[in-house]
Amino acid sequence: MMCAAATNSKLQAIRWDRPRLSILNQLLLPHTSEYVEIKNSADGHHAIVTMQTRGAPAIAIVAALSLAAEVSAMSNSDNESMAGFINSKLDYLGTSRPTAVNLFDAIRKLKQAVSQAACQGKCVAEAYVVASEAMLSSDVSDNQRIGANGAQYIQEQSKARTIKVLTHCNTGALATAGHGTALGIIRSLHQEKQLDRVYYTETRPYNQGARLTSYELLTEDIPATLVCDSAVSALLSSDPYIVAIVVGADRVAANGDTANKIGTYQLAITAQYHGRLFIVAAPTTSIDLDLPKGNEIVIEERSENEITTATGFTKSSIEQRAELEKETIQVAPMGAQAWNPSFDVTPANLISAIVTENGVFTKSDGASEYDLKNAFSLN
Protein backbone atom coordinates (compact mmCIF):
# COMPACT_ATOMS: atom_id res chain seq x y z
CA MET A 1 0.00 0.00 0.00
CA MET A 2 1.37 3.38 -0.98
CA CYS A 3 0.72 5.90 1.75
CA ALA A 4 2.04 9.24 0.54
CA ALA A 5 0.67 12.28 2.26
CA ALA A 6 -1.16 14.91 0.24
CA THR A 7 0.61 18.17 0.94
CA ASN A 8 1.49 21.40 -0.81
CA SER A 9 5.09 21.05 0.33
CA LYS A 10 7.70 20.18 -2.30
CA LEU A 11 9.56 18.16 0.34
CA GLN A 12 8.84 14.64 1.53
CA ALA A 13 11.02 13.55 4.44
CA ILE A 14 9.21 10.23 4.97
CA ARG A 15 8.39 7.78 2.17
CA TRP A 16 6.26 4.74 2.88
CA ASP A 17 5.31 2.16 0.28
CA ARG A 18 4.39 -0.95 2.20
CA PRO A 19 6.57 -2.70 3.27
CA ARG A 20 9.34 -0.21 2.42
CA LEU A 21 10.19 2.84 4.50
CA SER A 22 12.80 5.39 3.54
CA ILE A 23 13.67 8.72 5.14
CA LEU A 24 15.53 11.78 3.95
CA ASN A 25 18.90 11.70 5.72
CA GLN A 26 18.90 15.09 7.42
CA LEU A 27 22.54 14.75 8.47
CA LEU A 28 23.51 15.38 4.84
CA LEU A 29 21.23 18.37 4.29
CA PRO A 30 21.26 20.96 2.87
CA HIS A 31 23.91 19.88 0.39
CA THR A 32 22.78 16.36 -0.52
CA SER A 33 19.29 14.88 -0.69
CA GLU A 34 19.77 11.19 0.07
CA TYR A 35 17.13 8.72 1.24
CA VAL A 36 18.01 5.95 3.69
CA GLU A 37 16.02 2.73 3.80
CA ILE A 38 14.71 1.81 7.26
CA LYS A 39 14.16 -1.94 7.35
CA ASN A 40 13.32 -2.54 11.00
CA SER A 41 12.92 -1.04 14.46
CA ALA A 42 16.69 -1.11 15.06
CA ASP A 43 17.19 1.05 11.97
CA GLY A 44 14.40 3.36 13.16
CA HIS A 45 15.92 3.68 16.62
CA HIS A 46 19.32 4.48 15.11
CA ALA A 47 17.85 7.07 12.72
CA ILE A 48 16.15 8.87 15.62
CA VAL A 49 19.11 8.78 18.02
CA THR A 50 21.59 9.98 15.39
CA MET A 51 19.11 12.61 14.16
CA GLN A 52 18.91 11.34 10.60
CA THR A 53 15.27 12.12 11.32
CA ARG A 54 14.12 14.66 13.91
CA GLY A 55 11.15 16.74 14.94
CA ALA A 56 8.61 15.36 17.42
CA PRO A 57 5.89 14.39 14.88
CA ALA A 58 8.39 12.81 12.46
CA ILE A 59 10.08 10.86 15.25
CA ALA A 60 6.78 9.24 16.22
CA ILE A 61 5.91 8.36 12.62
CA VAL A 62 9.34 6.97 11.75
CA ALA A 63 9.32 4.88 14.92
CA ALA A 64 5.87 3.49 14.11
CA LEU A 65 6.63 2.79 10.45
CA SER A 66 10.06 1.28 11.12
CA LEU A 67 8.34 -1.43 13.12
CA ALA A 68 5.61 -1.67 10.46
CA ALA A 69 8.31 -2.40 7.88
CA GLU A 70 9.75 -5.08 10.15
CA VAL A 71 6.38 -6.66 10.88
CA SER A 72 5.38 -6.61 7.21
CA ALA A 73 8.48 -8.59 6.27
CA MET A 74 7.99 -11.26 8.95
CA SER A 75 6.59 -14.69 8.29
CA ASN A 76 3.21 -15.52 9.77
CA SER A 77 3.12 -15.72 13.54
CA ASP A 78 0.31 -16.38 15.98
CA ASN A 79 -1.41 -13.32 17.38
CA GLU A 80 -0.13 -13.77 20.93
CA SER A 81 3.51 -14.01 19.86
CA MET A 82 3.16 -11.11 17.41
CA ALA A 83 1.52 -8.89 20.04
CA GLY A 84 4.35 -9.61 22.48
CA PHE A 85 6.95 -8.90 19.81
CA ILE A 86 5.34 -5.59 18.79
CA ASN A 87 4.92 -4.37 22.37
CA SER A 88 8.53 -5.19 23.18
CA LYS A 89 9.82 -3.35 20.12
CA LEU A 90 7.62 -0.33 20.87
CA ASP A 91 9.14 -0.13 24.34
CA TYR A 92 12.58 -0.24 22.74
CA LEU A 93 11.69 2.54 20.31
CA GLY A 94 10.50 4.62 23.25
CA THR A 95 14.09 4.83 24.52
CA SER A 96 15.25 6.75 21.44
CA ARG A 97 14.15 10.30 22.45
CA PRO A 98 12.76 10.80 25.98
CA THR A 99 11.42 14.37 25.59
CA ALA A 100 9.11 14.09 22.56
CA VAL A 101 5.65 13.21 23.89
CA ASN A 102 4.39 12.41 20.36
CA LEU A 103 6.49 9.25 20.43
CA PHE A 104 4.91 7.98 23.64
CA ASP A 105 1.43 8.99 22.51
CA ALA A 106 1.98 6.98 19.31
CA ILE A 107 3.28 3.99 21.29
CA ARG A 108 0.23 4.07 23.56
CA LYS A 109 -2.19 4.22 20.62
CA LEU A 110 -0.38 1.48 18.70
CA LYS A 111 -0.43 -0.82 21.73
CA GLN A 112 -4.17 -0.17 22.02
CA ALA A 113 -4.65 -1.10 18.36
CA VAL A 114 -2.71 -4.33 18.88
CA SER A 115 -4.67 -5.20 22.03
CA GLN A 116 -8.00 -4.50 20.37
CA ALA A 117 -7.12 -6.63 17.33
CA ALA A 118 -6.03 -9.50 19.56
CA CYS A 119 -9.24 -9.35 21.59
CA GLN A 120 -11.35 -9.36 18.43
CA GLY A 121 -9.42 -12.24 16.86
CA LYS A 122 -8.15 -10.07 14.01
CA CYS A 123 -4.67 -10.24 12.51
CA VAL A 124 -2.46 -8.31 14.94
CA ALA A 125 0.29 -7.65 12.38
CA GLU A 126 -2.11 -6.15 9.84
CA ALA A 127 -3.84 -4.07 12.51
CA TYR A 128 -0.51 -2.63 13.62
CA VAL A 129 0.58 -1.69 10.09
CA VAL A 130 -2.78 -0.08 9.29
CA ALA A 131 -2.67 1.96 12.51
CA SER A 132 0.85 3.16 11.67
CA GLU A 133 -0.20 4.20 8.18
CA ALA A 134 -3.14 6.14 9.59
CA MET A 135 -0.72 8.16 11.75
CA LEU A 136 1.23 9.19 8.66
CA SER A 137 -1.89 10.42 6.84
CA SER A 138 -3.42 12.22 9.82
CA ASP A 139 -0.20 14.10 10.62
CA VAL A 140 -0.32 15.98 7.31
CA SER A 141 -3.98 16.95 7.61
CA ASP A 142 -3.41 18.04 11.23
CA ASN A 143 -0.46 20.19 10.18
CA GLN A 144 -2.46 21.85 7.41
CA ARG A 145 -5.14 22.79 9.94
CA ILE A 146 -2.47 24.12 12.32
CA GLY A 147 -1.12 26.25 9.47
CA ALA A 148 -4.55 27.65 8.61
CA ASN A 149 -5.47 28.31 12.25
CA GLY A 150 -2.17 30.00 13.03
CA ALA A 151 -2.17 32.14 9.90
CA GLN A 152 -5.69 33.35 10.68
CA TYR A 153 -4.78 34.15 14.30
CA ILE A 154 -1.70 36.17 13.33
CA GLN A 155 -3.64 38.10 10.68
CA GLU A 156 -6.37 38.91 13.20
CA GLN A 157 -3.81 40.11 15.76
CA SER A 158 -1.71 42.12 13.29
CA LYS A 159 -2.66 45.43 11.69
CA ALA A 160 0.00 45.12 8.99
CA ARG A 161 -0.96 44.44 5.36
CA THR A 162 1.84 41.90 5.09
CA ILE A 163 3.46 40.10 7.97
CA LYS A 164 6.99 39.49 9.21
CA VAL A 165 7.64 36.69 11.68
CA LEU A 166 10.60 34.89 13.24
CA THR A 167 10.99 31.17 13.89
CA HIS A 168 13.44 28.85 15.63
CA CYS A 169 14.85 25.40 14.82
CA ASN A 170 13.11 23.44 12.04
CA THR A 171 9.39 22.72 12.27
CA GLY A 172 8.42 22.17 8.66
CA ALA A 173 8.02 19.27 6.26
CA LEU A 174 11.36 17.85 7.43
CA ALA A 175 10.15 17.60 11.04
CA THR A 176 6.72 16.15 10.24
CA ALA A 177 4.99 14.07 7.60
CA GLY A 178 4.42 17.28 5.61
CA HIS A 179 3.58 21.02 5.73
CA GLY A 180 4.86 21.49 9.27
CA THR A 181 3.74 23.08 12.53
CA ALA A 182 5.34 26.50 13.16
CA LEU A 183 6.81 26.52 9.67
CA GLY A 184 3.43 25.28 8.47
CA ILE A 185 1.88 28.52 9.74
CA ILE A 186 4.57 30.45 7.87
CA ARG A 187 3.98 28.34 4.77
CA SER A 188 0.23 29.06 4.99
CA LEU A 189 0.86 32.82 5.34
CA HIS A 190 3.07 32.65 2.25
CA GLN A 191 0.46 30.71 0.27
CA GLU A 192 -2.12 33.33 1.21
CA LYS A 193 0.30 36.09 0.07
CA GLN A 194 0.30 37.59 3.56
CA LEU A 195 3.97 36.98 4.38
CA ASP A 196 6.51 39.73 3.84
CA ARG A 197 9.52 37.89 5.29
CA VAL A 198 10.44 35.20 7.79
CA TYR A 199 13.56 35.50 9.92
CA TYR A 200 14.93 32.26 11.28
CA THR A 201 17.66 31.41 13.77
CA GLU A 202 20.69 29.26 13.08
CA THR A 203 19.70 27.18 16.15
CA ARG A 204 22.96 26.27 17.78
CA PRO A 205 24.57 23.93 18.50
CA TYR A 206 23.12 21.56 15.86
CA ASN A 207 22.21 24.31 13.39
CA GLN A 208 18.80 22.93 12.44
CA GLY A 209 17.78 26.42 11.33
CA ALA A 210 20.86 27.16 9.25
CA ARG A 211 20.88 23.71 7.67
CA LEU A 212 17.30 22.51 7.49
CA THR A 213 15.01 25.53 7.64
CA SER A 214 17.24 27.22 5.04
CA TYR A 215 16.80 24.16 2.83
CA GLU A 216 13.00 24.24 3.15
CA LEU A 217 12.61 27.98 2.66
CA LEU A 218 14.86 28.03 -0.40
CA THR A 219 13.04 25.03 -1.88
CA GLU A 220 9.67 26.72 -1.35
CA ASP A 221 10.89 30.18 -2.55
CA ILE A 222 9.75 31.80 0.70
CA PRO A 223 11.45 35.17 1.39
CA ALA A 224 13.69 34.58 4.37
CA THR A 225 16.72 35.84 6.29
CA LEU A 226 18.97 33.78 8.57
CA VAL A 227 20.11 35.36 11.86
CA CYS A 228 22.40 34.33 14.70
CA ASP A 229 20.60 33.05 17.79
CA SER A 230 22.15 35.90 19.77
CA ALA A 231 20.89 38.57 17.32
CA VAL A 232 17.15 38.18 17.89
CA SER A 233 16.74 40.89 20.52
CA ALA A 234 18.63 43.36 18.36
CA LEU A 235 16.48 42.37 15.38
CA LEU A 236 13.20 42.89 17.25
CA SER A 237 14.46 46.23 18.52
CA SER A 238 15.37 47.38 15.02
CA ASP A 239 12.29 46.11 13.16
CA PRO A 240 8.89 46.89 14.73
CA TYR A 241 7.10 45.12 11.86
CA ILE A 242 8.06 41.65 13.09
CA VAL A 243 4.74 40.80 14.71
CA ALA A 244 5.37 37.32 16.11
CA ILE A 245 7.83 34.61 17.04
CA VAL A 246 6.39 31.22 16.08
CA VAL A 247 7.91 28.00 17.42
CA GLY A 248 7.07 24.33 17.59
CA ALA A 249 6.92 22.07 20.64
CA ASP A 250 8.21 18.70 21.74
CA ARG A 251 5.97 18.55 24.80
CA VAL A 252 3.32 20.89 26.22
CA ALA A 253 2.17 20.45 29.83
CA ALA A 254 -1.44 20.86 30.90
CA ASN A 255 -0.73 24.39 32.16
CA GLY A 256 0.88 25.41 28.83
CA ASP A 257 4.54 25.17 29.85
CA THR A 258 6.32 24.11 26.67
CA ALA A 259 9.47 22.10 26.06
CA ASN A 260 11.09 22.93 22.75
CA LYS A 261 14.52 23.27 21.17
CA ILE A 262 17.09 24.92 23.41
CA GLY A 263 16.96 28.68 22.96
CA THR A 264 13.17 28.88 22.81
CA TYR A 265 12.85 30.17 26.38
CA GLN A 266 15.06 33.20 25.74
CA LEU A 267 13.09 33.98 22.56
CA ALA A 268 9.88 34.07 24.62
CA ILE A 269 11.49 36.48 27.08
CA THR A 270 12.60 38.88 24.36
CA ALA A 271 9.23 38.63 22.60
CA GLN A 272 7.44 39.69 25.76
CA TYR A 273 9.92 42.51 26.41
CA HIS A 274 9.42 43.87 22.89
CA GLY A 275 5.65 43.43 22.93
CA ARG A 276 5.47 40.75 20.21
CA LEU A 277 3.32 37.65 20.02
CA PHE A 278 4.97 34.40 21.09
CA ILE A 279 3.09 31.50 19.51
CA VAL A 280 3.53 27.77 20.06
CA ALA A 281 2.35 25.55 17.18
CA ALA A 282 1.79 21.91 18.05
CA PRO A 283 -0.52 19.02 17.23
CA THR A 284 -2.65 17.81 20.12
CA THR A 285 -0.41 14.72 20.26
CA SER A 286 2.32 17.01 21.64
CA ILE A 287 0.11 18.10 24.55
CA ASP A 288 0.51 15.97 27.66
CA LEU A 289 -2.59 16.54 29.79
CA ASP A 290 -1.25 14.10 32.40
CA LEU A 291 1.69 16.40 33.04
CA PRO A 292 0.59 19.31 35.27
CA LYS A 293 3.63 21.57 34.80
CA GLY A 294 6.73 21.79 32.67
CA ASN A 295 9.19 21.27 35.52
CA GLU A 296 8.39 17.55 35.34
CA ILE A 297 9.48 17.25 31.70
CA VAL A 298 12.59 15.11 31.22
CA ILE A 299 15.20 17.11 29.30
CA GLU A 300 17.59 15.17 27.09
CA GLU A 301 21.26 16.16 27.36
CA ARG A 302 23.51 15.54 24.39
CA SER A 303 27.27 15.23 23.89
CA GLU A 304 29.59 18.07 24.91
CA ASN A 305 31.27 17.65 21.52
CA GLU A 306 28.31 19.35 19.79
CA ILE A 307 29.36 22.57 21.55
CA THR A 308 33.13 22.24 21.79
CA THR A 309 33.53 21.23 18.13
CA ALA A 310 31.97 22.28 14.81
CA THR A 311 31.26 19.79 12.06
CA GLY A 312 30.35 20.51 8.46
CA PHE A 313 31.10 19.79 4.84
CA THR A 314 34.06 21.47 3.22
CA LYS A 315 33.20 24.40 0.99
CA SER A 316 35.48 23.10 -1.77
CA SER A 317 33.73 19.71 -1.97
CA ILE A 318 30.34 21.47 -2.24
CA GLU A 319 31.54 23.94 -4.88
CA GLN A 320 33.20 21.23 -6.95
CA ARG A 321 30.11 19.00 -6.69
CA ALA A 322 32.42 16.21 -5.66
CA GLU A 323 31.85 13.61 -2.96
CA LEU A 324 31.08 15.60 0.16
CA GLU A 325 33.95 15.84 2.62
CA LYS A 326 33.02 16.29 6.27
CA GLU A 327 35.41 17.90 8.72
CA THR A 328 35.26 18.45 12.45
CA ILE A 329 37.00 21.48 13.88
CA GLN A 330 37.97 21.86 17.54
CA VAL A 331 36.53 25.24 18.59
CA ALA A 332 36.95 25.20 22.37
CA PRO A 333 40.23 24.16 24.02
CA MET A 334 40.66 20.44 24.59
CA GLY A 335 39.34 19.59 28.03
CA ALA A 336 36.80 22.44 28.14
CA GLN A 337 33.56 21.31 29.79
CA ALA A 338 30.17 22.09 28.24
CA TRP A 339 26.51 21.77 29.17
CA ASN A 340 24.34 20.76 26.23
CA PRO A 341 20.63 20.34 26.99
CA SER A 342 18.69 19.63 23.81
CA PHE A 343 15.56 21.44 25.03
CA ASP A 344 14.38 24.09 27.46
CA VAL A 345 10.98 24.76 29.02
CA THR A 346 9.19 28.05 28.32
CA PRO A 347 6.78 29.06 31.11
CA ALA A 348 3.15 29.42 30.09
CA ASN A 349 2.97 33.06 31.16
CA LEU A 350 5.32 33.98 28.28
CA ILE A 351 3.20 32.24 25.62
CA SER A 352 0.56 34.30 23.76
CA ALA A 353 -1.24 31.39 22.14
CA ILE A 354 -1.01 27.65 21.52
CA VAL A 355 -2.14 26.73 18.00
CA THR A 356 -3.34 23.19 17.34
CA GLU A 357 -5.29 21.44 14.61
CA ASN A 358 -8.39 21.88 16.79
CA GLY A 359 -8.07 25.64 17.15
CA VAL A 360 -6.15 28.39 18.94
CA PHE A 361 -5.95 28.32 22.74
CA THR A 362 -5.26 31.44 24.78
CA LYS A 363 -5.17 32.10 28.53
CA SER A 364 -8.22 33.40 30.38
CA ASP A 365 -8.14 37.11 31.22
CA GLY A 366 -5.70 37.69 34.07
CA ALA A 367 -4.44 34.09 34.09
CA SER A 368 -0.73 33.32 33.96
CA GLU A 369 -1.26 29.70 32.86
CA TYR A 370 -3.44 27.73 30.48
CA ASP A 371 -6.13 25.29 31.57
CA LEU A 372 -5.73 22.91 28.68
CA LYS A 373 -7.60 20.04 30.35
CA ASN A 374 -10.71 22.15 30.59
CA ALA A 375 -10.16 23.71 27.17
CA PHE A 376 -9.90 20.29 25.53
CA SER A 377 -13.02 19.03 27.30
CA LEU A 378 -14.97 22.00 25.90
CA ASN A 379 -13.44 21.82 22.40
C-alpha positions as CSV (number, residue, x, y, z in Angstrom):
1,M,0.0,0.0,0.0
2,M,1.4,3.4,-1.0
3,C,0.7,5.9,1.7
4,A,2.0,9.2,0.5
5,A,0.7,12.3,2.3
6,A,-1.2,14.9,0.2
7,T,0.6,18.2,0.9
8,N,1.5,21.4,-0.8
9,S,5.1,21.1,0.3
10,K,7.7,20.2,-2.3
11,L,9.6,18.2,0.3
12,Q,8.8,14.6,1.5
13,A,11.0,13.5,4.4
14,I,9.2,10.2,5.0
15,R,8.4,7.8,2.2
16,W,6.3,4.7,2.9
17,D,5.3,2.2,0.3
18,R,4.4,-1.0,2.2
19,P,6.6,-2.7,3.3
20,R,9.3,-0.2,2.4
21,L,10.2,2.8,4.5
22,S,12.8,5.4,3.5
23,I,13.7,8.7,5.1
24,L,15.5,11.8,3.9
25,N,18.9,11.7,5.7
26,Q,18.9,15.1,7.4
27,L,22.5,14.8,8.5
28,L,23.5,15.4,4.8
29,L,21.2,18.4,4.3
30,P,21.3,21.0,2.9
31,H,23.9,19.9,0.4
32,T,22.8,16.4,-0.5
33,S,19.3,14.9,-0.7
34,E,19.8,11.2,0.1
35,Y,17.1,8.7,1.2
36,V,18.0,6.0,3.7
37,E,16.0,2.7,3.8
38,I,14.7,1.8,7.3
39,K,14.2,-1.9,7.4
40,N,13.3,-2.5,11.0
41,S,12.9,-1.0,14.5
42,A,16.7,-1.1,15.1
43,D,17.2,1.1,12.0
44,G,14.4,3.4,13.2
45,H,15.9,3.7,16.6
46,H,19.3,4.5,15.1
47,A,17.8,7.1,12.7
48,I,16.1,8.9,15.6
49,V,19.1,8.8,18.0
50,T,21.6,10.0,15.4
51,M,19.1,12.6,14.2
52,Q,18.9,11.3,10.6
53,T,15.3,12.1,11.3
54,R,14.1,14.7,13.9
55,G,11.2,16.7,14.9
56,A,8.6,15.4,17.4
57,P,5.9,14.4,14.9
58,A,8.4,12.8,12.5
59,I,10.1,10.9,15.2
60,A,6.8,9.2,16.2
61,I,5.9,8.4,12.6
62,V,9.3,7.0,11.7
63,A,9.3,4.9,14.9
64,A,5.9,3.5,14.1
65,L,6.6,2.8,10.4
66,S,10.1,1.3,11.1
67,L,8.3,-1.4,13.1
68,A,5.6,-1.7,10.5
69,A,8.3,-2.4,7.9
70,E,9.7,-5.1,10.2
71,V,6.4,-6.7,10.9
72,S,5.4,-6.6,7.2
73,A,8.5,-8.6,6.3
74,M,8.0,-11.3,8.9
75,S,6.6,-14.7,8.3
76,N,3.2,-15.5,9.8
77,S,3.1,-15.7,13.5
78,D,0.3,-16.4,16.0
79,N,-1.4,-13.3,17.4
80,E,-0.1,-13.8,20.9
81,S,3.5,-14.0,19.9
82,M,3.2,-11.1,17.4
83,A,1.5,-8.9,20.0
84,G,4.3,-9.6,22.5
85,F,7.0,-8.9,19.8
86,I,5.3,-5.6,18.8
87,N,4.9,-4.4,22.4
88,S,8.5,-5.2,23.2
89,K,9.8,-3.4,20.1
90,L,7.6,-0.3,20.9
91,D,9.1,-0.1,24.3
92,Y,12.6,-0.2,22.7
93,L,11.7,2.5,20.3
94,G,10.5,4.6,23.2
95,T,14.1,4.8,24.5
96,S,15.3,6.7,21.4
97,R,14.2,10.3,22.5
98,P,12.8,10.8,26.0
99,T,11.4,14.4,25.6
100,A,9.1,14.1,22.6
101,V,5.6,13.2,23.9
102,N,4.4,12.4,20.4
103,L,6.5,9.3,20.4
104,F,4.9,8.0,23.6
105,D,1.4,9.0,22.5
106,A,2.0,7.0,19.3
107,I,3.3,4.0,21.3
108,R,0.2,4.1,23.6
109,K,-2.2,4.2,20.6
110,L,-0.4,1.5,18.7
111,K,-0.4,-0.8,21.7
112,Q,-4.2,-0.2,22.0
113,A,-4.6,-1.1,18.4
114,V,-2.7,-4.3,18.9
115,S,-4.7,-5.2,22.0
116,Q,-8.0,-4.5,20.4
117,A,-7.1,-6.6,17.3
118,A,-6.0,-9.5,19.6
119,C,-9.2,-9.3,21.6
120,Q,-11.3,-9.4,18.4
121,G,-9.4,-12.2,16.9
122,K,-8.2,-10.1,14.0
123,C,-4.7,-10.2,12.5
124,V,-2.5,-8.3,14.9
125,A,0.3,-7.6,12.4
126,E,-2.1,-6.2,9.8
127,A,-3.8,-4.1,12.5
128,Y,-0.5,-2.6,13.6
129,V,0.6,-1.7,10.1
130,V,-2.8,-0.1,9.3
131,A,-2.7,2.0,12.5
132,S,0.9,3.2,11.7
133,E,-0.2,4.2,8.2
134,A,-3.1,6.1,9.6
135,M,-0.7,8.2,11.7
136,L,1.2,9.2,8.7
137,S,-1.9,10.4,6.8
138,S,-3.4,12.2,9.8
139,D,-0.2,14.1,10.6
140,V,-0.3,16.0,7.3
141,S,-4.0,16.9,7.6
142,D,-3.4,18.0,11.2
143,N,-0.5,20.2,10.2
144,Q,-2.5,21.9,7.4
145,R,-5.1,22.8,9.9
146,I,-2.5,24.1,12.3
147,G,-1.1,26.2,9.5
148,A,-4.5,27.7,8.6
149,N,-5.5,28.3,12.3
150,G,-2.2,30.0,13.0
151,A,-2.2,32.1,9.9
152,Q,-5.7,33.4,10.7
153,Y,-4.8,34.1,14.3
154,I,-1.7,36.2,13.3
155,Q,-3.6,38.1,10.7
156,E,-6.4,38.9,13.2
157,Q,-3.8,40.1,15.8
158,S,-1.7,42.1,13.3
159,K,-2.7,45.4,11.7
160,A,0.0,45.1,9.0
161,R,-1.0,44.4,5.4
162,T,1.8,41.9,5.1
163,I,3.5,40.1,8.0
164,K,7.0,39.5,9.2
165,V,7.6,36.7,11.7
166,L,10.6,34.9,13.2
167,T,11.0,31.2,13.9
168,H,13.4,28.9,15.6
169,C,14.8,25.4,14.8
170,N,13.1,23.4,12.0
171,T,9.4,22.7,12.3
172,G,8.4,22.2,8.7
173,A,8.0,19.3,6.3
174,L,11.4,17.8,7.4
175,A,10.2,17.6,11.0
176,T,6.7,16.2,10.2
177,A,5.0,14.1,7.6
178,G,4.4,17.3,5.6
179,H,3.6,21.0,5.7
180,G,4.9,21.5,9.3
181,T,3.7,23.1,12.5
182,A,5.3,26.5,13.2
183,L,6.8,26.5,9.7
184,G,3.4,25.3,8.5
185,I,1.9,28.5,9.7
186,I,4.6,30.5,7.9
187,R,4.0,28.3,4.8
188,S,0.2,29.1,5.0
189,L,0.9,32.8,5.3
190,H,3.1,32.6,2.3
191,Q,0.5,30.7,0.3
192,E,-2.1,33.3,1.2
193,K,0.3,36.1,0.1
194,Q,0.3,37.6,3.6
195,L,4.0,37.0,4.4
196,D,6.5,39.7,3.8
197,R,9.5,37.9,5.3
198,V,10.4,35.2,7.8
199,Y,13.6,35.5,9.9
200,Y,14.9,32.3,11.3
201,T,17.7,31.4,13.8
202,E,20.7,29.3,13.1
203,T,19.7,27.2,16.2
204,R,23.0,26.3,17.8
205,P,24.6,23.9,18.5
206,Y,23.1,21.6,15.9
207,N,22.2,24.3,13.4
208,Q,18.8,22.9,12.4
209,G,17.8,26.4,11.3
210,A,20.9,27.2,9.2
211,R,20.9,23.7,7.7
212,L,17.3,22.5,7.5
213,T,15.0,25.5,7.6
214,S,17.2,27.2,5.0
215,Y,16.8,24.2,2.8
216,E,13.0,24.2,3.2
217,L,12.6,28.0,2.7
218,L,14.9,28.0,-0.4
219,T,13.0,25.0,-1.9
220,E,9.7,26.7,-1.3
221,D,10.9,30.2,-2.5
222,I,9.8,31.8,0.7
223,P,11.4,35.2,1.4
224,A,13.7,34.6,4.4
225,T,16.7,35.8,6.3
226,L,19.0,33.8,8.6
227,V,20.1,35.4,11.9
228,C,22.4,34.3,14.7
229,D,20.6,33.0,17.8
230,S,22.1,35.9,19.8
231,A,20.9,38.6,17.3
232,V,17.1,38.2,17.9
233,S,16.7,40.9,20.5
234,A,18.6,43.4,18.4
235,L,16.5,42.4,15.4
236,L,13.2,42.9,17.2
237,S,14.5,46.2,18.5
238,S,15.4,47.4,15.0
239,D,12.3,46.1,13.2
240,P,8.9,46.9,14.7
241,Y,7.1,45.1,11.9
242,I,8.1,41.7,13.1
243,V,4.7,40.8,14.7
244,A,5.4,37.3,16.1
245,I,7.8,34.6,17.0
246,V,6.4,31.2,16.1
247,V,7.9,28.0,17.4
248,G,7.1,24.3,17.6
249,A,6.9,22.1,20.6
250,D,8.2,18.7,21.7
251,R,6.0,18.6,24.8
252,V,3.3,20.9,26.2
253,A,2.2,20.5,29.8
254,A,-1.4,20.9,30.9
255,N,-0.7,24.4,32.2
256,G,0.9,25.4,28.8
257,D,4.5,25.2,29.9
258,T,6.3,24.1,26.7
259,A,9.5,22.1,26.1
260,N,11.1,22.9,22.7
261,K,14.5,23.3,21.2
262,I,17.1,24.9,23.4
263,G,17.0,28.7,23.0
264,T,13.2,28.9,22.8
265,Y,12.9,30.2,26.4
266,Q,15.1,33.2,25.7
267,L,13.1,34.0,22.6
268,A,9.9,34.1,24.6
269,I,11.5,36.5,27.1
270,T,12.6,38.9,24.4
271,A,9.2,38.6,22.6
272,Q,7.4,39.7,25.8
273,Y,9.9,42.5,26.4
274,H,9.4,43.9,22.9
275,G,5.6,43.4,22.9
276,R,5.5,40.8,20.2
277,L,3.3,37.6,20.0
278,F,5.0,34.4,21.1
279,I,3.1,31.5,19.5
280,V,3.5,27.8,20.1
281,A,2.4,25.6,17.2
282,A,1.8,21.9,18.0
283,P,-0.5,19.0,17.2
284,T,-2.6,17.8,20.1
285,T,-0.4,14.7,20.3
286,S,2.3,17.0,21.6
287,I,0.1,18.1,24.6
288,D,0.5,16.0,27.7
289,L,-2.6,16.5,29.8
290,D,-1.3,14.1,32.4
291,L,1.7,16.4,33.0
292,P,0.6,19.3,35.3
293,K,3.6,21.6,34.8
294,G,6.7,21.8,32.7
295,N,9.2,21.3,35.5
296,E,8.4,17.6,35.3
297,I,9.5,17.2,31.7
298,V,12.6,15.1,31.2
299,I,15.2,17.1,29.3
300,E,17.6,15.2,27.1
301,E,21.3,16.2,27.4
302,R,23.5,15.5,24.4
303,S,27.3,15.2,23.9
304,E,29.6,18.1,24.9
305,N,31.3,17.7,21.5
306,E,28.3,19.4,19.8
307,I,29.4,22.6,21.5
308,T,33.1,22.2,21.8
309,T,33.5,21.2,18.1
310,A,32.0,22.3,14.8
311,T,31.3,19.8,12.1
312,G,30.3,20.5,8.5
313,F,31.1,19.8,4.8
314,T,34.1,21.5,3.2
315,K,33.2,24.4,1.0
316,S,35.5,23.1,-1.8
317,S,33.7,19.7,-2.0
318,I,30.3,21.5,-2.2
319,E,31.5,23.9,-4.9
320,Q,33.2,21.2,-6.9
321,R,30.1,19.0,-6.7
322,A,32.4,16.2,-5.7
323,E,31.9,13.6,-3.0
324,L,31.1,15.6,0.2
325,E,33.9,15.8,2.6
326,K,33.0,16.3,6.3
327,E,35.4,17.9,8.7
328,T,35.3,18.4,12.4
329,I,37.0,21.5,13.9
330,Q,38.0,21.9,17.5
331,V,36.5,25.2,18.6
332,A,36.9,25.2,22.4
333,P,40.2,24.2,24.0
334,M,40.7,20.4,24.6
335,G,39.3,19.6,28.0
336,A,36.8,22.4,28.1
337,Q,33.6,21.3,29.8
338,A,30.2,22.1,28.2
339,W,26.5,21.8,29.2
340,N,24.3,20.8,26.2
341,P,20.6,20.3,27.0
342,S,18.7,19.6,23.8
343,F,15.6,21.4,25.0
344,D,14.4,24.1,27.5
345,V,11.0,24.8,29.0
346,T,9.2,28.1,28.3
347,P,6.8,29.1,31.1
348,A,3.1,29.4,30.1
349,N,3.0,33.1,31.2
350,L,5.3,34.0,28.3
351,I,3.2,32.2,25.6
352,S,0.6,34.3,23.8
353,A,-1.2,31.4,22.1
354,I,-1.0,27.7,21.5
355,V,-2.1,26.7,18.0
356,T,-3.3,23.2,17.3
357,E,-5.3,21.4,14.6
358,N,-8.4,21.9,16.8
359,G,-8.1,25.6,17.1
360,V,-6.1,28.4,18.9
361,F,-5.9,28.3,22.7
362,T,-5.3,31.4,24.8
363,K,-5.2,32.1,28.5
364,S,-8.2,33.4,30.4
365,D,-8.1,37.1,31.2
366,G,-5.7,37.7,34.1
367,A,-4.4,34.1,34.1
368,S,-0.7,33.3,34.0
369,E,-1.3,29.7,32.9
370,Y,-3.4,27.7,30.5
371,D,-6.1,25.3,31.6
372,L,-5.7,22.9,28.7
373,K,-7.6,20.0,30.3
374,N,-10.7,22.2,30.6
375,A,-10.2,23.7,27.2
376,F,-9.9,20.3,25.5
377,S,-13.0,19.0,27.3
378,L,-15.0,22.0,25.9
379,N,-13.4,21.8,22.4
